[in-house]
């Protein structure tokens, strides 16, 4: 399977995001400390076939995660959005705040690499944050942190630290998160023939497979029961609005960088109209549009306002027969929306600030491949917002 995607990082303090194209993308957060999350020191920053860097500076991720990501995407057959946050402090004292700022409600699984002794005080707090915000179908994996050792030719490999299973298991059982959705994941040290030393690449490949297997099972189970219509809680509206305003592009002139992407959406999906829309407090405002006679409309009438709450994007075959939208002036009047396809666009810090969408005055049947294309275009818009 060939992968197409991108790795990007807004600045030194922001998460690395690895985005694999595909429909109904799963979201996984890798966060914590230790060699499992230690970035590659090799010349090739991201070793994933077909993956391009979308940042001005090199993006480096841990070799184990670089191996796990394509395995997960291949075995689920879906897109993937992986966030990687490495914390330098093994106590994870800032872990709860860091995870809270990322908006944990969006993730299907969280992999927390932790030194159970150093982080004994912080881990219950972090699990408490996850208990509050994660969806009931989401799963948390606790991975014991590791210590670095020398591999062949001076390359770095790693082995698990002193046996921490009892302590981690105790902390997970006493957390407010449902114990059934917290698993201690022990990475087994790869074995080799006597007298040989595994290279860092060998270790990474084996660890990647060990990480991927339970994550695939978790997102597959979660995907069967998760609510596709609830992506971001309404309680996050204040932060979402702040993110919209922080972009600094409301009520500005059109820009070719966004027009190019929206025009591409219109052409590739063969619709009369296409827009990149920001959802402001009481209105939707079109930063870029083709085939639309206005720049803004009431938020209450907006189909894009529903799109930003949708996990997998929004498809409407015929808005005139959909009770959510049938009375909208955008449906009963110009531009007479019938078919609509939209995917959320997020700010660099992960808030749903708007949507890229296409629509027509004639009904159409849904097509998952169209949504996959639109998601890829939404990622291009996000890249521009992060510049």
N, C-alpha and C positions, 0 to 999 in steps of 0.2 A: 504494500500500500504506500503510495507517495503522499507526503504531507505538504501542505501549503499553509504558511502562517507567518507570524512575526513575533519577535521578542522586542520589548521596548521598556524603557526606563526613563521617566521624566527628569529626574535629578538624582544626586547621590543618596538622598534620604527616602526616595520613593520606592515602592515595590517593583520588582521585575515582573512583567506580565508576559506570559507565553500564550499565544493565541493560535489555535489550530482551527482551520476553517471546517465548517460542517453545520448540519442542522441541529436544532435543540441542544446547544452547547451545555456541557456540564461545567461547574465551577468548583475549583479545588484551591484551598489556601494551604501553602506550606509555610510554617512560621516557627521560629525558635532559634536555638543555638546548637553548635556542635558541627562535626565534620559532615554530617548528612546534608547540611545546608551550605557547606563551605564552597564558595565559587571556584570554578576551574581556574588554574593558573597557567593553563596551556595557551598556545598562540591562538587556537580556534575558540572564540568565546562561547558559542552555542553550537553544539554538535548534534543537530537534528536535521535530517535530510529535508530539503525544501523549505527550511525556516530561514527567513531573512530578518535582519535587524532593522528596526524602525526607529532607532535612536541615533543621535549624532555621535555618541561615544559607544565603545564596545559594551555589550551586555553579557555578563558572565553569570552563569548559574551552576549549581552543583552538578557534577557528572551523574550522580544517581538520579536526580530529578530529570536531567536531560534524557536519560535512558527511559525513565518511567513514563514521561508524557506521551511519546508516540505509541507506546504499548497500550496505554489507556484509550487513546483515540481510536486505535485500530480495533480493539476488542469491543468497544461500545458502539462503534460505527457512527459516532456523533462528533460534533465539534467540541473543543475544550478550551477553557479559559483558566489558566493556572497562574496564581499570584504567589510570589516567593518573597518572603521577608525574613532576612537573617538578622538576629539581634546579637550584638557583641557581648552583652552582659549575660552570663550563664544563669544569674538569679532570675532572669526574665521580669525584673522589677517594673519595666515599662510595657510588658506584654499585654496586659489587659487594656491599657489606653491605646496601644497600637492597633490591636484587633478591633476595638470599639470604633476607631476612626475609619477603619476599612469598610464598615457596614457589614458585619458578619451574616446578616440575614440573607445575603445573596449567595452564600456558599452551600454546596451540596455535601462537601466533606472538608474537614480540617485535619491536617497532619501537623502535630505539635511535637517538635524535637526538643527534648527537655532533659536536663540533668536533674534527676529527682531529689538529690540531696541539696544542691545549690538553690533549686527553685521550689523547695518544699513549702515556703510561705506564699509564693506567687501563684503556684499552679491552681490551688482551690479558687482563687479570685478569677483567674483566667477561665476556668471551667464554669464558674458562675456567670460570667459575661456570655459565654457561648450558650449556656442553658437558657438565658433570657432571650437571646436574639436568633439563634439558629432555628430553622424549621424543624418540626418533629421528625421529618424523614431524613434529616442530615446526620452524618456520623462523624465522630471525633476519634482520631487515632493518636495515641501517645507513643512516640518513638524514643527510646532511651538515647541520650546524646552519646557521642563517640569521642575517642581520643585518636589523634593522628599518629601514624607510624611510618617508617620509611619503607618504600617499595623498591622494586628493581630500578637501577639507573637513577637513583635519587628521586624518583617520582613519589608522590604522596598517596598512601592508601589509608585505610582506617579500620579499626575493629571496635566492637561495642565495649563500653566501659564496664566497671565492676557490676555484677549482677544486680539490677535495680528492679526486677519484676515485682517483688513483694511490695516495695514502697509505692511504686506506680499504681499497682493494682489497688492498694489501700486508698490512695488519694483519689483514684477514679471512682471507687465505690462510695466514698464519703462526699463526693461532689453533688451539687444540686441537679446536675444533668442526669437524665435517665441512664442508669448503669448499662442498660442494653445497647445504648448508642455510643458508648465509650469503650474502645478496645486498646489494650496495650499490645503494640506491634513490635516484636523483637526481630531485629535484622540479624540473621544468622551469618557468622563470619564465613566467607567462601573458603573452601578447602582446596588444597593443591597437593601435588605429589611431593613426597619427602625430598628435602633438599632444594626445592624451588620456592620462589616468592612470587605471589600474584602481583601483577602490576596494578596501578591505580585504575587503569581502564577496565581490567578484569573485575576488580571489586565493584566499580561503578555499574557495570553491566548486570552483575548478579544482584546488587542492591536495588537497582532500578526495577528488575523483575519482581523482587520481593515487595517493593513498595506498590507496584502496579496491581498485583493480583487482588489484594483486599480492597483497593480503591475502586477497581472495576466492579467488584461484587457490590460494594456499598452504593455507588451511584446508580447501578442497575436496579437495585432494590428501591432506592430512594426515588428513582424516576417513575416507578410504577405507582407510587402513592403521593408524590408531591403535587402541590397545587400550582398548575401552570399559570394561573391568573394572578398570583400574588407574589410579587418579586421584591418590592420595597415597601415596608410598612408606612402608613400615612403619618405615623408619629415622626418620621424622618423628614417631613416637609420643610421644616425650618432650615435644616442643613442643606436640603436639596435646593431651596431658593437661594441660599447664600452661595452655593456652588454656581448657579446660573449667573448671578450678578458678578461673581469673581471672574468669570470668563471675559467680561468687558466687551462683549460684542452685541449686546442688545441695542437696537435702534441705530446700528451702524450700516454703512453702505454694503452692497454686495461685494463678495470677494471671489476672485477666479478660482482659488484653491477649493472652496466649497462648491462653487458652480460646476466645476469639472466633475466632481463626484456625483452630484445630483443629476447632472445631464447624463452621466454614465448609467445611473439607475433608471432613468426614463428610457434610454435606448435599449439597455440590456433586457429590461422587463416589458418593454413594448406597451407602455401606458401613455395616456394623454398628458398626465400630470405627475410631477415629482417634487418633493420639498425636503429641506432640512429645517426642521421646526424646533424652536425653543419654547418650553412651557414656562411662562412667567406666572406671577401671582394670580392674575385674573384673565389672562389672555394667552393665546398661542401666537408667537411671532415668527415669521418666516425669514430666516437668514438667507436662504437660497430657495428659489422656486422656478419651475417651468410649467406653463399651462395653468397658472392660477392667477386670478385677477385682483388679488388683495395681498397685503403684507401681514395682516393680523386679523384675528377673529376671537370671539369670547371663548375662554377656556372651557366653559360648560358645554359648548357645542363641539369641542375638538375630539376627533378620534385619536389624535396623537396623545391626548391626556390619558386615555385608557392604555395606549401602547406603553407608556413609561412604567406602568404597573405590571406589565406582562413579562413573564420570565422568558418565553420563547418567541416573543414578537406577537403581532396581532394580524390575523387574516380574517377579512370579512368578504364573503362571497357577494352579498347583496345587502347593502346598508339599509335599503328601504324596507326590508323585511326583518331586520334585526331590531328587537325592542330597545336595545341600548342606544341606538343611533337613529331610528326611524324619524324622530321628531326634530333632529338637528337641522338648523337652517342650512348647513353645508350639504345636507342630503335632500331636503325639500326644495332648496334653491341652488343657485350657482355656488360651487361647480358641479352640483348634482351627483355627489359621490354614490357609487354603487359598489364596485369592487375596490377594496382597500388592502394594502399590505404595508405594515410598518414594523420597524425594529428599533428598540431603545438606543439612544446615544448617551454615553456616560461622560462625566467630567473626569479629569485626571485623577481625582481622589475617589472616583467610583460612584458618584451620585447620578441618578438618571435625570439629565437636564433637558432632554428633548427626544426627537425621533427623526429618522430618515424614513420617508414613506413614498409610495407610488399609489395612484388611484385612477379610476376610470368611471365614466358615466354608464358603463355596461357591466352587468354581473359577470363573474368568472369563477371557475372552479379552483379550489386550492391546489397548490403545487409546492411540496416541500423544497424542491430545488430552487424555486424563486426566493424562498425565505433564506436559504443558505447564501445565495448571492447578495441579498440585502444585508445580511449580517456582516459579510465581508466588507461591504461598502460602509456600514456603520463603524467598523473598526478603522477604516481609512479616515472618516470624519473625526473619530476620537484621537487619532494620531495628530491631526491638524490642531485640535484643541489643546493638545499637550505641548505644542511648540512654543 
